Amino acid sequence: MSSSVVRGKGQITIPSEIRKAAHLEEGDPVEIEIVEEGILLRPQKVIDATQAWFWQPGWQAGEREAAADLAVGRSRVSESSEAFLSSLEE
């Protein structure tokens, strides 16, 4: 268990081992809620709106499928864009 001290303006320092485990970085938003057991902090990772598509479940499933294909050698390398396009017709 870790502890901290409340400083001016209500600031606390979250111990480094907790920040690392929660993948918290400077500037990350944190949701704060009073619960029966005390105070609950929830990291709120923000995804850039232009990159949100990448984190959709369907896209992530495709990423896992592609990684599995690469891992077992189900891939080809084309020497040129023309070679790539002609391979699509095969």
Secondary structure as the mmCIF struct_conf table of DSSP 4:
data_model
#
loop_
_struct_conf.conf_type_id
_struct_conf.id
_struct_conf.beg_label_comp_id
_struct_conf.beg_label_asym_id
_struct_conf.beg_label_seq_id
_struct_conf.end_label_comp_id
_struct_conf.end_label_asym_id
_struct_conf.end_label_seq_id
HELX_RH_3T_P HELX_RH_3T_P1 GLY A 8 GLY A 10
HELX_LH_PP_P HELX_LH_PP_P1 THR A 13 PRO A 15
HELX_RH_AL_P HELX_RH_AL_P1 SER A 16 ALA A 21
TURN_TY1_P TURN_TY1_P1 ALA A 22 HIS A 23
TURN_TY1_P TURN_TY1_P2 GLU A 26 GLY A 27
STRN STRN1 VAL A 30 VAL A 35
TURN_TY1_P TURN_TY1_P3 GLU A 36 GLU A 37
STRN STRN2 GLY A 38 PRO A 43
HELX_RH_3T_P HELX_RH_3T_P2 ALA A 49 TRP A 55
BEND BEND1 GLN A 56 GLN A 56
HELX_RH_AL_P HELX_RH_AL_P2 PRO A 57 ALA A 71
TURN_TY1_P TURN_TY1_P4 VAL A 72 GLY A 73
BEND BEND2 GLU A 79 SER A 80
HELX_RH_AL_P HELX_RH_AL_P3 SER A 81 LEU A 88
TURN_TY1_P TURN_TY1_P5 GLU A 89 GLU A 89
#
